[in-house]
Amino acid sequence: MDPFGIPRAAIGLGLRVAKLPLDIAGAVLRPSPSDQERERAETLRDAARTQAEIAREEREREEQAAQRQREQAAEREQAQKQRAASEEQARKRRAAEAERRRKQAAEKSAAQREEAIDGKAKRDQLEALEAEKAALDRREAALATADEADRLEDAAARAKGRRKGQ
């Protein structure tokens, strides 16, 4: 051995002795393969839980989005129903207004016909009264003429009787 080999061996042995408590502590503290597998399994389980949680949250977000879409569709449908109902009411109002105007026009036309009929009836009645008056005037004239003729005949008979009786 060389002069430096002995101290080297002594130093190596000293270091190994000094390292021994650390090696023992490391062996005690170092996980066994089953502990390592257990830790790996726990890590995988935690990762699976995390993925499941992420998937659940994603599913909830998708369900919420779908719910919002359903609500929006329902709101659009409700709005369309309300528009349709208001359009129907407006159409009914217009139809009622048109019906009211037609009735009003028919009533006005009927009133005008009644006035025309009444006016014609009054004119016909006036014409009948005028014809009756004319007939009465002619009768009166005829009676006056007949009276005058009777008076003249009486006067002529008296004059003749005076001439004969003279």
C-alpha positions as CSV (number, residue, x, y, z in Angstrom):
1,M,0.0,0.0,0.0
2,D,1.2,3.3,-0.6
3,P,1.6,5.9,2.1
4,F,-1.5,7.7,1.2
5,G,-3.6,4.5,0.9
6,I,-4.0,4.0,4.7
7,P,-5.2,7.4,5.5
8,R,-7.4,7.2,2.5
9,A,-8.9,4.0,3.8
10,A,-9.3,5.4,7.2
11,I,-11.0,8.5,5.8
12,G,-13.3,6.3,3.7
13,L,-14.2,4.2,6.6
14,G,-14.8,7.2,8.8
15,L,-17.0,8.7,6.2
16,R,-18.9,5.4,5.8
17,V,-19.3,5.2,9.6
18,A,-20.4,8.9,9.7
19,K,-22.8,8.2,6.8
20,L,-24.3,5.1,8.4
21,P,-26.8,7.0,10.6
22,L,-27.9,8.9,7.5
23,D,-28.2,5.7,5.5
24,I,-30.3,4.1,8.2
25,A,-32.4,7.2,8.5
26,G,-32.8,7.2,4.8
27,A,-33.7,3.6,4.7
28,V,-36.2,4.1,7.4
29,L,-37.6,7.3,5.9
30,R,-37.4,6.1,2.3
31,P,-40.7,4.8,1.2
32,S,-41.0,1.2,0.4
33,P,-42.2,0.1,-3.1
34,S,-45.6,-0.6,-1.7
35,D,-45.7,2.9,-0.2
36,Q,-44.6,4.3,-3.5
37,E,-47.4,2.4,-5.2
38,R,-49.8,3.6,-2.6
39,E,-48.7,7.2,-3.2
40,R,-48.9,6.7,-6.9
41,A,-52.4,5.3,-6.5
42,E,-53.5,8.2,-4.3
43,T,-52.0,10.6,-6.8
44,L,-53.9,8.9,-9.6
45,R,-57.1,8.8,-7.5
46,D,-56.7,12.6,-6.7
47,A,-56.1,13.2,-10.4
48,A,-59.2,11.2,-11.2
49,R,-61.2,13.1,-8.6
50,T,-59.9,16.4,-10.1
51,Q,-60.9,15.3,-13.6
52,A,-64.3,14.1,-12.3
53,E,-64.8,17.5,-10.6
54,I,-63.7,19.3,-13.8
55,A,-66.1,17.1,-15.8
56,R,-68.9,17.7,-13.3
57,E,-68.3,21.5,-13.4
58,E,-68.2,21.4,-17.2
59,R,-71.4,19.4,-17.3
60,E,-73.1,21.9,-14.9
61,R,-71.9,24.8,-17.1
62,E,-73.3,23.0,-20.1
63,E,-76.6,22.3,-18.3
64,Q,-76.8,25.9,-17.2
65,A,-76.1,27.1,-20.8
66,A,-78.8,24.7,-22.0
67,Q,-81.2,25.9,-19.3
68,R,-80.5,29.5,-20.4
69,Q,-81.2,28.6,-24.0
70,R,-84.4,26.9,-23.0
71,E,-85.5,30.0,-21.0
72,Q,-84.6,32.3,-23.9
73,A,-86.5,30.1,-26.3
74,A,-89.5,30.1,-23.9
75,E,-89.2,33.9,-23.6
76,R,-89.1,34.3,-27.4
77,E,-92.1,32.0,-27.7
78,Q,-94.0,34.0,-25.1
79,A,-93.1,37.2,-26.9
80,Q,-94.3,35.7,-30.2
81,K,-97.6,34.6,-28.5
82,Q,-98.0,38.1,-27.0
83,R,-97.4,39.7,-30.4
84,A,-99.8,37.3,-32.0
85,A,-102.4,38.0,-29.3
86,S,-102.0,41.8,-29.7
87,E,-102.2,41.5,-33.5
88,E,-105.4,39.4,-33.1
89,Q,-106.8,42.1,-30.8
90,A,-105.9,44.8,-33.2
91,R,-107.5,42.8,-36.1
92,K,-110.6,42.3,-34.0
93,R,-110.7,46.1,-33.2
94,R,-110.3,46.9,-36.9
95,A,-113.1,44.4,-37.8
96,A,-115.3,45.8,-35.1
97,E,-114.6,49.4,-36.3
98,A,-115.4,48.3,-39.9
99,E,-118.6,46.6,-38.7
100,R,-119.6,49.7,-36.8
101,R,-118.9,51.9,-39.8
102,R,-121.0,49.5,-42.0
103,K,-123.8,49.6,-39.6
104,Q,-123.6,53.3,-39.3
105,A,-123.6,53.7,-43.1
106,A,-126.6,51.2,-43.3
107,E,-128.5,53.2,-40.7
108,K,-127.7,56.4,-42.5
109,S,-128.8,54.9,-45.8
110,A,-132.0,53.6,-44.1
111,A,-132.7,57.0,-42.6
112,Q,-132.2,58.6,-46.0
113,R,-134.6,56.1,-47.6
114,E,-137.1,56.7,-44.8
115,E,-136.8,60.5,-45.4
116,A,-137.2,60.0,-49.1
117,I,-140.2,57.7,-48.6
118,D,-141.7,60.2,-46.1
119,G,-140.9,63.1,-48.5
120,K,-142.6,61.2,-51.4
121,A,-145.5,60.3,-49.2
122,K,-145.9,63.9,-48.2
123,R,-145.6,65.1,-51.8
124,D,-148.1,62.4,-52.8
125,Q,-150.4,63.5,-50.0
126,L,-150.0,67.1,-51.0
127,E,-150.7,66.2,-54.6
128,A,-153.8,64.3,-53.5
129,L,-154.9,67.2,-51.4
130,E,-154.3,69.6,-54.3
131,A,-156.2,67.3,-56.6
132,E,-159.1,67.2,-54.1
133,K,-159.0,70.9,-53.7
134,A,-159.1,71.3,-57.5
135,A,-162.0,68.9,-57.6
136,L,-163.8,70.8,-54.8
137,D,-163.0,74.1,-56.6
138,R,-164.5,72.6,-59.8
139,R,-167.5,71.3,-57.9
140,E,-168.0,74.6,-56.2
141,A,-167.7,76.4,-59.5
142,A,-170.1,73.9,-61.0
143,L,-172.5,74.4,-58.0
144,A,-172.1,78.2,-58.4
145,T,-172.8,77.8,-62.1
146,A,-175.8,75.6,-61.4
147,D,-177.1,78.1,-58.8
148,E,-176.6,80.9,-61.3
149,A,-178.3,78.9,-63.9
150,D,-181.2,78.2,-61.5
151,R,-181.4,81.8,-60.5
152,L,-181.3,82.9,-64.2
153,E,-183.9,80.3,-65.0
154,D,-186.1,81.6,-62.2
155,A,-185.5,85.1,-63.3
156,A,-186.3,84.2,-66.9
157,A,-189.4,82.4,-65.8
158,R,-190.5,85.4,-63.7
159,A,-189.8,87.7,-66.6
160,K,-191.8,85.5,-68.9
161,G,-194.6,85.3,-66.4
162,R,-194.6,89.1,-66.2
163,R,-194.7,89.4,-69.9
164,K,-197.5,87.0,-70.1
165,G,-199.3,88.4,-67.3
166,Q,-199.0,91.8,-68.5
